[in-house]
């Protein structure tokens, strides 16, 4: 009788241990890497500048501008932004276009664009780090403002689907 009781207790304990282990559900889904999250084509939503006083404003001349940035799985990227209402006299700063390789630093949440080709010759060979924030289908890239070292620019994007609209 004692042996039978011991066997029943053992079966119940082992069975409950298996049940608890299997009822814990699926293993947690790992958070995708920043590298994995950034891959895709993103449509420009806004370009803003945060000034030293903390105020944020649209980057002059870029409000409503069309543009895209794309990152592929192989480490290649490209950017094209165009100010609205450009004319023959708009100058080189009314259009931004470059391409090259990119690297992601998962620890610092930074993507660095390693520029191979640029519409502006002095951009060729540059490395441009950007702080990355991804929230759902929104990507923000933040970097020091070239014209004011105490200001910070942010380019914000929305993820594109298969249709470019």
Backbone as ProteinMPNN parsed JSONL, in Angstrom:
{"seq_chain_A": "XXXXXXXXXXXXXXXXXXXXXXXXXXXXXXXXXXXXXXXXXXXXXXXXXXXXXXXXXXXXXXXXXXXXXXXXXXXXXXXXXXXXXXXXXXXXXXXXXXXXXXXXXXXXXXXXXXXXXXXXXXXXXXXXXXXXXXXXXXXXXXXXXXXXXXXXXXXXXXXXXXXXX", "coords_chain_A": {"N_chain_A": [[0.805, -1.178, 0.0], [1.931, 1.257, 0.815], [3.882, 1.504, -1.122], [2.34, 1.71, -3.423], [0.983, 4.092, -2.868], [3.161, 5.857, -2.825], [3.987, 5.64, -5.498], [1.781, 6.764, -6.8], [1.873, 9.376, -5.809], [4.343, 10.148, -6.895], [3.799, 9.977, -9.651], [1.791, 11.929, -9.851], [3.234, 14.242, -9.053], [5.298, 14.348, -11.019], [3.73, 14.486, -13.333], [2.345, 16.908, -12.847], [4.464, 18.655, -12.863], [5.293, 18.471, -15.527], [2.981, 19.456, -16.71], [2.886, 22.083, -15.709], [5.236, 23.082, -16.825], [4.635, 22.9, -19.553], [2.396, 24.485, -19.696], [3.239, 26.999, -19.388], [3.246, 28.399, -21.62], [4.204, 29.714, -24.834], [7.682, 30.156, -25.589], [9.201, 33.313, -24.766], [9.041, 35.728, -27.335], [11.865, 36.798, -28.995], [13.048, 40.172, -28.953], [13.226, 41.918, -31.966], [16.326, 42.686, -33.567], [17.856, 45.938, -33.805], [19.042, 46.258, -36.252], [17.506, 44.437, -37.778], [14.992, 45.646, -37.55], [15.252, 48.084, -38.856], [15.446, 47.607, -41.54], [14.044, 48.154, -44.694], [11.871, 50.333, -46.629], [11.37, 53.732, -46.102], [9.221, 56.498, -45.761], [9.644, 59.985, -45.88], [8.464, 61.917, -43.243], [8.799, 64.214, -41.711], [11.12, 66.922, -41.213], [12.919, 68.233, -38.688], [14.254, 70.728, -36.426], [15.835, 70.946, -33.338], [16.355, 73.494, -31.217], [18.889, 75.216, -29.22], [17.452, 76.365, -27.076], [15.516, 74.53, -26.599], [13.235, 74.562, -28.111], [11.323, 73.253, -30.872], [11.236, 73.143, -34.358], [10.032, 73.072, -37.781], [12.497, 72.145, -40.174], [13.945, 74.729, -41.934], [12.522, 75.387, -45.051], [11.992, 72.741, -45.601], [9.517, 71.777, -44.904], [6.924, 69.574, -45.454], [8.26, 68.316, -47.504], [8.986, 65.872, -50.063], [10.416, 62.6, -49.709], [12.63, 59.773, -49.271], [14.076, 57.015, -47.502], [16.051, 54.13, -47.593], [16.888, 50.928, -46.387], [18.658, 47.971, -46.881], [18.834, 44.353, -46.379], [21.429, 43.593, -46.743], [23.138, 45.546, -45.915], [23.177, 47.91, -47.355], [22.272, 51.266, -48.191], [20.147, 54.051, -49.114], [19.307, 57.495, -49.777], [16.962, 60.039, -50.548], [15.853, 63.282, -50.673], [13.746, 66.054, -51.337], [13.221, 69.485, -51.583], [10.104, 71.208, -51.717], [8.729, 73.062, -54.482], [11.076, 73.747, -55.882], [13.404, 75.648, -57.841], [15.302, 76.595, -60.794], [17.214, 78.133, -59.65], [17.476, 77.279, -57.063], [19.606, 76.033, -55.762], [22.201, 73.843, -54.363], [21.484, 72.875, -51.843], [18.824, 72.285, -51.751], [18.207, 69.781, -52.393], [18.762, 66.518, -51.321], [20.731, 63.742, -51.666], [22.12, 60.604, -51.382], [24.101, 57.561, -51.226], [25.173, 54.348, -49.996], [26.966, 52.171, -47.776], [25.793, 50.832, -44.636], [26.084, 50.652, -41.073], [25.06, 49.211, -37.98], [24.944, 49.993, -34.588], [24.051, 48.214, -32.014], [24.169, 48.602, -29.252], [24.448, 51.384, -28.765], [22.302, 52.261, -30.141], [22.52, 53.323, -32.748], [22.794, 54.184, -36.178], [25.11, 54.201, -38.776], [25.802, 55.91, -41.675], [27.751, 55.104, -44.343], [29.088, 56.803, -46.71], [29.169, 56.368, -50.155], [28.462, 57.467, -52.617], [27.389, 60.768, -53.441], [25.262, 63.536, -54.03], [26.428, 65.893, -53.437], [29.73, 66.62, -53.783], [31.591, 66.816, -51.595], [30.526, 65.159, -49.703], [31.12, 62.536, -50.281], [32.609, 59.624, -49.081], [32.197, 60.233, -46.458], [31.253, 59.48, -43.055], [28.278, 59.156, -41.464], [26.856, 59.254, -38.495], [23.741, 58.422, -36.906], [21.362, 58.759, -34.347], [18.96, 56.336, -33.504], [15.486, 55.833, -33.317], [12.863, 53.653, -33.149], [9.486, 53.281, -33.339], [6.921, 51.31, -33.62], [5.657, 51.732, -36.794], [7.202, 53.925, -37.266], [10.123, 55.775, -37.776], [12.829, 57.523, -36.452], [15.579, 59.572, -37.016], [18.265, 61.091, -35.537], [20.604, 63.756, -35.32], [23.552, 65.924, -35.062], [23.018, 69.348, -35.938], [24.231, 70.669, -38.922], [24.689, 73.379, -39.391], [24.549, 74.59, -36.943], [26.084, 73.768, -34.147], [24.972, 73.459, -31.61], [22.413, 72.717, -31.985], [19.96, 70.207, -32.875], [19.095, 68.006, -35.427], [16.249, 66.215, -36.633], [15.128, 63.659, -38.611], [12.145, 62.293, -39.531], [10.27, 59.369, -40.293], [7.832, 57.272, -41.966], [7.047, 53.828, -42.188], [7.09, 52.261, -45.326], [4.702, 50.457, -47.27], [4.099, 47.894, -49.694], [3.206, 49.471, -51.78], [4.18, 52.412, -53.308], [3.227, 55.309, -52.287]], "CA_chain_A": [[0.0, 0.0, 0.0], [2.824, 2.404, 0.853], [4.546, 1.595, -2.426], [1.327, 2.195, -4.349], [0.759, 5.495, -2.545], [4.375, 6.558, -3.25], [3.962, 5.682, -6.956], [0.751, 7.723, -7.196], [2.409, 10.704, -5.507], [5.392, 10.413, -7.877], [3.159, 10.235, -10.949], [1.122, 13.226, -9.761], [4.265, 15.28, -9.039], [5.936, 14.408, -12.336], [2.711, 14.98, -14.27], [2.073, 18.324, -12.616], [5.664, 19.374, -13.308], [5.22, 18.558, -16.981], [1.878, 20.319, -17.057], [3.288, 23.458, -15.421], [6.234, 23.458, -17.825], [4.011, 23.089, -20.857], [1.357, 25.507, -19.631], [3.85, 28.312, -19.288], [3.042, 29.065, -22.907], [5.318, 29.73, -25.778], [8.815, 30.936, -25.077], [9.073, 34.715, -25.15], [9.57, 36.054, -28.65], [12.953, 37.761, -28.812], [12.881, 41.463, -29.591], [14.063, 41.979, -33.157], [17.464, 43.591, -33.466], [17.699, 47.22, -34.481], [19.411, 45.953, -37.643], [16.345, 43.829, -38.414], [13.86, 46.575, -37.557], [15.49, 49.236, -39.727], [15.379, 47.179, -42.939], [12.83, 48.516, -45.406], [11.809, 51.66, -47.234], [10.685, 54.65, -45.204], [8.834, 57.769, -46.394], [9.885, 61.154, -45.037], [7.277, 62.534, -42.634], [9.162, 65.574, -41.311], [12.505, 67.272, -40.86], [12.81, 69.274, -37.665], [15.457, 71.131, -35.712], [15.658, 71.297, -31.928], [17.295, 74.579, -30.951], [19.46, 75.181, -27.864], [16.469, 76.737, -26.053], [14.586, 73.418, -26.45], [12.118, 74.655, -29.054], [11.428, 72.409, -32.061], [10.561, 73.763, -35.505], [10.376, 72.422, -39.052], [13.758, 72.592, -40.779], [13.572, 75.755, -42.901], [12.455, 74.995, -46.451], [11.751, 71.31, -45.775], [8.192, 71.398, -44.444], [6.14, 68.903, -46.487], [9.125, 67.827, -48.589], [8.971, 64.431, -50.319], [11.71, 61.953, -49.551], [12.661, 58.358, -48.888], [15.329, 56.38, -47.096], [15.885, 52.677, -47.7], [17.946, 50.076, -45.841], [18.407, 46.573, -47.247], [19.382, 43.35, -45.462], [22.851, 43.386, -47.022], [23.935, 46.656, -45.399], [23.206, 49.014, -48.31], [21.224, 52.258, -47.933], [20.09, 55.218, -49.997], [18.475, 58.597, -49.303], [16.624, 61.116, -51.479], [14.912, 64.27, -50.154], [13.661, 67.196, -52.243], [12.36, 70.577, -51.15], [9.011, 71.554, -52.627], [8.819, 74.333, -55.217], [12.447, 74.091, -56.295], [13.571, 76.323, -59.13], [16.665, 76.477, -61.326], [18.102, 78.9, -58.777], [17.335, 76.8, -55.685], [20.906, 75.708, -55.185], [22.435, 72.431, -54.034], [20.941, 72.463, -50.546], [17.399, 71.998, -51.855], [18.07, 68.36, -52.725], [19.707, 65.656, -50.62], [20.736, 62.387, -52.224], [23.37, 59.863, -51.251], [23.952, 56.114, -51.045], [26.376, 53.678, -49.499], [26.774, 51.093, -46.816], [25.433, 51.293, -43.299], [26.322, 49.742, -39.958], [24.202, 49.486, -36.827], [25.493, 49.696, -33.268], [22.888, 47.851, -31.202], [24.324, 49.124, -27.889], [24.208, 52.832, -28.712], [21.107, 52.541, -30.96], [23.011, 54.242, -33.771], [23.085, 53.704, -37.526], [26.082, 55.067, -39.433], [25.783, 55.862, -43.133], [29.1, 55.186, -44.911], [28.668, 57.324, -48.003], [29.962, 56.027, -51.344], [28.107, 58.457, -53.633], [26.6, 61.863, -52.891], [25.028, 64.624, -54.968], [27.407, 66.909, -53.044], [31.028, 65.926, -53.813], [32.287, 66.756, -50.302], [29.915, 64.12, -48.877], [31.662, 61.218, -50.635], [33.574, 59.106, -48.115], [31.83, 60.621, -45.089], [30.523, 58.568, -42.178], [27.298, 59.989, -40.788], [26.093, 58.529, -37.469], [22.429, 58.926, -36.52], [20.659, 58.056, -33.274], [17.772, 55.71, -34.072], [14.34, 55.466, -32.489], [11.797, 53.036, -33.927], [8.255, 53.046, -32.573], [5.95, 50.786, -34.581], [6.014, 52.02, -38.178], [7.816, 55.256, -37.303], [11.576, 55.804, -37.608], [13.408, 58.855, -36.283], [17.042, 59.642, -37.054], [18.661, 62.354, -34.926], [22.033, 64.038, -35.524], [23.855, 67.342, -34.865], [22.731, 70.249, -37.053], [25.493, 71.082, -39.551], [24.875, 74.834, -39.349], [24.543, 75.056, -35.564], [26.47, 72.599, -33.345], [24.165, 73.341, -30.405], [21.077, 72.3, -32.388], [19.861, 68.804, -33.274], [18.112, 67.742, -36.478], [15.584, 64.913, -36.617], [14.358, 63.253, -39.782], [11.172, 61.287, -39.124], [9.766, 58.615, -41.434], [6.868, 56.205, -41.748], [7.404, 52.657, -42.993], [6.334, 52.079, -46.566], [4.258, 49.114, -47.596], [4.495, 47.52, -51.051], [2.804, 50.507, -52.722], [4.841, 53.687, -53.065], [2.267, 56.418, -52.428]], "C_chain_A": [[0.86, 1.257, 0.0], [3.513, 2.588, -0.481], [3.577, 2.178, -3.45], [1.087, 3.693, -4.141], [1.957, 6.343, -3.016], [4.402, 6.695, -4.768], [2.928, 6.701, -7.447], [1.239, 9.142, -6.959], [3.473, 11.081, -6.538], [4.788, 10.749, -9.238], [2.483, 11.6, -10.939], [2.15, 14.353, -9.798], [4.927, 15.427, -10.404], [4.963, 14.979, -13.355], [2.432, 16.453, -14.093], [3.269, 19.172, -13.033], [5.676, 19.53, -14.818], [4.109, 19.514, -17.406], [2.241, 21.785, -16.842], [4.285, 23.931, -16.464], [5.602, 23.719, -19.172], [2.958, 24.179, -20.832], [1.946, 26.905, -19.521], [3.717, 29.071, -20.602], [4.278, 28.977, -23.772], [6.477, 30.492, -25.156], [8.673, 32.39, -25.536], [9.711, 34.942, -26.523], [10.673, 37.086, -28.461], [12.645, 39.067, -29.547], [13.779, 41.507, -30.815], [15.202, 42.97, -32.949], [17.136, 44.903, -34.165], [18.015, 47.043, -35.965], [18.212, 45.372, -38.388], [15.17, 44.778, -38.541], [14.014, 47.69, -38.583], [15.326, 48.893, -41.204], [14.014, 47.534, -43.531], [12.96, 49.889, -46.026], [10.902, 52.522, -46.373], [10.432, 55.969, -45.924], [9.043, 58.912, -45.403], [8.577, 61.739, -44.543], [7.575, 63.975, -42.234], [10.663, 65.684, -41.118], [12.391, 68.434, -39.886], [14.177, 69.597, -37.084], [15.068, 71.486, -34.283], [16.76, 72.289, -31.585], [17.805, 74.512, -29.516], [18.469, 75.534, -26.761], [15.416, 75.649, -25.836], [13.4, 73.454, -27.403], [12.399, 73.785, -30.284], [10.628, 73.062, -33.176], [10.892, 72.964, -36.758], [11.696, 72.979, -39.573], [13.398, 73.525, -41.932], [13.643, 75.23, -44.336], [12.089, 73.54, -46.684], [10.378, 70.858, -45.31], [7.392, 70.8, -45.607], [6.952, 68.324, -47.627], [8.972, 66.32, -48.797], [10.372, 63.854, -50.122], [11.571, 60.529, -49.072], [14.046, 57.99, -48.392], [15.068, 54.88, -47.124], [17.125, 51.988, -47.143], [17.655, 48.65, -46.297], [19.106, 45.641, -46.268], [20.883, 43.142, -45.618], [23.737, 44.537, -46.565], [24.077, 47.816, -46.368], [22.047, 49.959, -48.011], [21.26, 53.345, -48.996], [19.072, 56.216, -49.449], [18.195, 59.534, -50.47], [15.558, 61.986, -50.828], [14.907, 65.453, -51.119], [12.74, 68.257, -51.648], [11.269, 70.799, -52.185], [9.315, 72.875, -53.326], [10.249, 74.748, -55.543], [12.419, 74.788, -57.649], [14.994, 76.09, -59.613], [17.673, 77.152, -60.406], [18.095, 78.415, -57.33], [18.662, 76.462, -55.018], [20.995, 74.263, -54.721], [21.826, 71.963, -52.719], [19.442, 72.152, -50.585], [17.144, 70.534, -52.214], [19.161, 67.59, -51.985], [19.604, 64.265, -51.225], [22.113, 61.777, -52.008], [23.061, 58.389, -51.054], [25.254, 55.553, -50.531], [26.015, 52.526, -48.592], [26.305, 51.688, -45.49], [25.788, 50.21, -42.291], [25.442, 50.187, -38.798], [24.953, 49.104, -35.563], [24.294, 49.474, -32.346], [22.962, 48.472, -29.808], [23.989, 50.605, -27.786], [22.975, 53.244, -29.512], [21.427, 53.581, -32.031], [23.165, 53.511, -35.096], [24.077, 54.704, -38.125], [26.012, 54.827, -40.933], [27.22, 56.08, -43.612], [28.918, 55.539, -46.387], [29.677, 57.016, -49.109], [29.717, 57.051, -52.445], [27.173, 59.488, -53.049], [26.427, 62.921, -53.968], [25.985, 65.787, -54.675], [28.781, 66.236, -52.938], [31.744, 65.823, -52.471], [31.676, 65.724, -49.353], [30.48, 62.73, -49.125], [32.74, 60.817, -49.628], [33.244, 59.441, -46.668], [31.143, 59.469, -44.367], [29.584, 59.421, -41.345], [26.503, 59.159, -39.787], [24.78, 59.229, -37.148], [21.896, 58.098, -35.359], [19.334, 57.564, -33.842], [16.724, 55.468, -32.989], [13.305, 54.887, -33.447], [10.636, 52.747, -32.989], [7.187, 52.614, -33.568], [6.445, 51.017, -35.991], [6.604, 53.412, -38.335], [9.302, 55.144, -36.958], [12.01, 57.249, -37.455], [14.919, 58.732, -36.244], [17.446, 61.033, -36.579], [20.17, 62.519, -35.028], [22.29, 65.531, -35.325], [23.551, 68.157, -36.128], [24.056, 70.777, -37.61], [25.742, 72.579, -39.418], [24.926, 75.386, -37.93], [24.853, 73.874, -34.638], [25.672, 72.421, -32.056], [22.728, 72.912, -30.7], [21.124, 70.852, -32.873], [18.76, 68.665, -34.32], [17.516, 66.359, -36.286], [14.826, 64.743, -37.924], [13.451, 62.125, -39.328], [10.526, 60.679, -40.37], [8.645, 57.687, -40.996], [7.235, 55.064, -42.691], [6.489, 52.548, -44.209], [5.85, 50.646, -46.658], [4.694, 48.827, -49.03], [4.177, 48.612, -52.068], [3.465, 51.817, -52.37], [3.86, 54.816, -53.359], [2.556, 57.462, -51.409]], "O_chain_A": [[0.568, 2.213, -0.719], [3.708, 3.719, -0.926], [3.95, 3.038, -4.248], [1.0, 4.46, -5.1], [1.764, 7.435, -3.55], [4.793, 7.741, -5.285], [3.182, 7.422, -8.412], [1.046, 10.017, -7.803], [3.5, 12.219, -7.005], [5.218, 11.696, -9.897], [2.588, 12.349, -11.91], [1.949, 15.334, -10.515], [5.094, 16.547, -10.886], [5.322, 15.85, -14.147], [2.296, 17.181, -15.077], [3.095, 20.295, -13.507], [6.025, 20.591, -15.335], [4.276, 20.288, -18.349], [1.943, 22.633, -17.684], [4.192, 25.063, -16.941], [5.988, 24.66, -19.866], [2.657, 24.75, -21.88], [1.21, 27.891, -19.559], [4.042, 30.255, -20.676], [5.243, 28.272, -23.475], [6.282, 31.361, -24.306], [8.085, 32.655, -26.584], [10.781, 34.412, -26.822], [10.453, 38.128, -27.843], [12.055, 39.06, -30.628], [14.961, 41.175, -30.729], [15.053, 43.966, -32.242], [16.245, 44.963, -35.013], [17.339, 47.608, -36.825], [17.934, 45.777, -39.517], [14.43, 44.728, -39.524], [13.022, 48.186, -39.118], [15.094, 49.778, -42.028], [12.972, 47.249, -42.942], [14.011, 50.526, -45.96], [9.817, 52.104, -45.97], [11.31, 56.494, -46.609], [8.665, 58.814, -44.236], [7.681, 62.024, -45.337], [6.729, 64.856, -42.388], [11.367, 64.699, -40.896], [11.839, 69.484, -40.213], [15.13, 68.833, -37.235], [14.109, 72.221, -34.045], [17.946, 71.967, -31.654], [17.216, 73.824, -28.683], [18.612, 75.066, -25.631], [14.527, 75.805, -25.0], [12.644, 72.487, -27.494], [13.548, 73.603, -30.684], [9.489, 73.482, -32.974], [11.904, 72.264, -36.806], [11.97, 74.169, -39.42], [12.626, 73.148, -42.814], [14.666, 74.706, -44.777], [11.893, 73.129, -47.827], [10.096, 69.66, -45.32], [7.207, 71.456, -46.632], [6.381, 67.881, -48.624], [8.843, 65.571, -47.829], [11.376, 64.531, -50.34], [10.536, 60.129, -48.539], [15.05, 58.571, -48.804], [13.998, 54.418, -46.729], [18.256, 52.407, -47.393], [16.538, 48.163, -46.126], [19.882, 46.09, -45.424], [21.534, 42.584, -44.735], [24.947, 44.518, -46.793], [24.994, 48.626, -46.229], [20.965, 49.516, -47.623], [22.263, 53.536, -49.684], [18.119, 55.851, -48.762], [19.078, 59.796, -51.287], [14.485, 61.498, -50.472], [15.952, 65.815, -51.659], [11.611, 67.958, -51.257], [11.483, 70.603, -53.382], [10.07, 73.701, -52.812], [10.597, 75.927, -55.492], [11.542, 74.552, -58.479], [15.796, 75.462, -58.923], [18.848, 76.784, -60.385], [18.654, 79.08, -56.457], [18.793, 76.604, -53.803], [19.994, 73.547, -54.688], [21.67, 70.76, -52.51], [18.857, 71.795, -49.562], [15.994, 70.107, -52.322], [20.333, 67.965, -52.02], [18.521, 63.683, -51.288], [23.134, 62.347, -52.395], [21.928, 58.008, -50.759], [26.303, 56.191, -50.616], [24.91, 51.985, -48.639], [26.411, 52.893, -45.26], [25.794, 49.019, -42.604], [25.122, 51.366, -38.65], [25.53, 48.02, -35.477], [23.614, 50.421, -31.952], [21.931, 48.833, -29.239], [23.329, 51.034, -26.84], [22.633, 54.425, -29.564], [20.716, 54.572, -32.199], [23.61, 52.364, -35.136], [23.898, 55.915, -37.993], [26.144, 53.697, -41.403], [27.829, 57.109, -43.322], [28.628, 54.67, -47.209], [30.859, 57.349, -49.016], [30.653, 57.461, -53.132], [26.28, 59.163, -52.267], [27.353, 63.176, -54.739], [26.308, 66.569, -55.569], [28.973, 65.368, -52.086], [32.439, 64.838, -52.226], [32.253, 65.443, -48.302], [30.341, 61.842, -48.284], [33.667, 61.581, -49.359], [33.93, 58.988, -45.752], [30.532, 58.599, -44.989], [30.025, 60.302, -40.607], [25.58, 58.439, -40.171], [24.705, 60.457, -37.119], [21.971, 56.869, -35.385], [18.662, 58.289, -34.576], [17.026, 54.972, -31.903], [12.915, 55.528, -34.424], [10.786, 52.059, -31.979], [6.614, 53.444, -34.275], [7.528, 50.557, -36.356], [6.52, 54.012, -39.406], [9.682, 54.503, -35.978], [11.605, 58.107, -38.239], [15.469, 57.893, -35.531], [17.02, 62.037, -37.15], [20.925, 61.563, -34.851], [21.356, 66.329, -35.408], [23.798, 67.702, -37.245], [24.898, 71.273, -36.861], [26.894, 73.004, -39.341], [25.309, 76.54, -37.734], [23.969, 73.06, -34.371], [25.692, 71.34, -31.467], [21.92, 72.759, -29.783], [22.183, 70.338, -33.234], [17.641, 69.141, -34.129], [18.195, 65.439, -35.831], [13.994, 65.572, -38.292], [13.922, 61.117, -38.801], [10.271, 61.367, -41.358], [8.518, 57.355, -39.817], [7.67, 55.282, -43.822], [5.274, 52.722, -44.114], [6.514, 49.727, -46.177], [5.604, 49.493, -49.525], [4.818, 48.674, -53.117], [3.328, 52.293, -51.243], [3.68, 55.226, -54.505], [1.866, 58.48, -51.354]]}, "name": "protein", "num_of_chains": 1, "seq": "XXXXXXXXXXXXXXXXXXXXXXXXXXXXXXXXXXXXXXXXXXXXXXXXXXXXXXXXXXXXXXXXXXXXXXXXXXXXXXXXXXXXXXXXXXXXXXXXXXXXXXXXXXXXXXXXXXXXXXXXXXXXXXXXXXXXXXXXXXXXXXXXXXXXXXXXXXXXXXXXXXXXX"}
